[in-house]
Amino acid sequence: MTSGDNQAVLAAAYLSHLLNVRRLSSLTCKSYAHDIAILLNFANETSLDQLRIHHIRRFVAQRHGKGFSGRSLARMLSAWRGFYHYLARHHGYTCNPCAGVHAPKSPRALPHTLSPDEAAKLLDFPVENDPMALRDKAMFELCYSSGLRLAELTGLQPRDLSFSDGTARVTGKGGKTRIVPVGSQAARILREWIKLREVLVKPGATALFVSRYGRNISPRSVSQRLKIQASRQGISTNIHPHVLRHSFASHLLQSSGDLRAVQEMLGHASISTTQIYTHLDFQHLAKVYDAAHPRAKKKGRGIKAGNEGL
């Protein structure tokens, strides 16, 4: 077995460990597989235990030079560090060359959200005599009502819903479960969908949302159906399921101001991840100010150049 073959075996073993032991989602494992394949390609004939920090820095610089963002490189480095941690624990490696290497910083883009009016417009479509429209409305209402990730939505089963207390049990990243509220409009349409699902579902299908053929719906199908519906409703911006999650967080924070509660409902491990929505909230307040305050400037409120010290 060549060095390259052996490294491929180690990578495969690590990915199996992520999937079967750490119970990460298949989508997350695909991302890890992609990043580790990049590492093996960079290493080429150099064995993994011979890579050092200067190699990793050069690899990162090459990717950065090709236009990859700091966020993308940080995720890649995180995957590499995790791989080496696994190699140290299970295969006797003594050096993690990724430790101490940091990705270049890049501006953090604010997530795209819908306004409350746009969200209402997106979800206001008829479902009479159209089973797939009923299913789509149930999916989209639940995403917006409860702030679900796409994988969380497609992973839900009927037993995860509790209509008695208006909640859903969600399995998020890392196999962690949380209880999220389900709004009354989402609950109403979900009740209708579950009745129809019982007619459509095929043996072996366990998901709450199934295709017209009665099989578990795929994440790709959800995204496609949402884009189609947004186009039908005259919403021209790029809409994907995570936009509904972002909109949920932004609208909830605007109304409540309770950052900790939003963090828990989103399933964020760190509140720093949730804090990005406070910037969205400020943008909303700034627009209100510009539109309503009699002393707001027509072309921005910023202090003129040269007066920053005043």
URTA-V285961 format. One record per run of one state. SS is the DSSP state (hx for helix, st for strand, lp for the rest). FROM is the first residue (numbers start at 1). LEN is the number of residues. If there is no record, write none. Layout:
ss:SS from:FROM len:LEN
ss:SS from:FROM len:LEN
This chain:
ss:lp from:1 len:2
ss:hx from:3 len:18
ss:lp from:21 len:5
ss:hx from:26 len:18
ss:lp from:44 len:4
ss:hx from:48 len:3
ss:lp from:51 len:2
ss:hx from:53 len:13
ss:lp from:66 len:4
ss:hx from:70 len:22
ss:lp from:92 len:24
ss:hx from:116 len:8
ss:lp from:124 len:7
ss:hx from:131 len:16
ss:lp from:147 len:3
ss:hx from:150 len:6
ss:lp from:156 len:1
ss:st from:157 len:1
ss:hx from:158 len:3
ss:st from:161 len:2
ss:lp from:163 len:4
ss:st from:167 len:5
ss:lp from:172 len:1
ss:hx from:173 len:3
ss:lp from:176 len:1
ss:st from:177 len:5
ss:lp from:182 len:2
ss:hx from:184 len:17
ss:lp from:201 len:6
ss:st from:207 len:1
ss:lp from:208 len:2
ss:st from:210 len:1
ss:lp from:211 len:5
ss:st from:216 len:1
ss:lp from:217 len:2
ss:hx from:219 len:14
ss:lp from:233 len:8
ss:hx from:241 len:16
ss:lp from:257 len:2
ss:hx from:259 len:8
ss:lp from:267 len:4
ss:hx from:271 len:4
ss:lp from:275 len:1
ss:hx from:276 len:17
ss:lp from:293 len:18
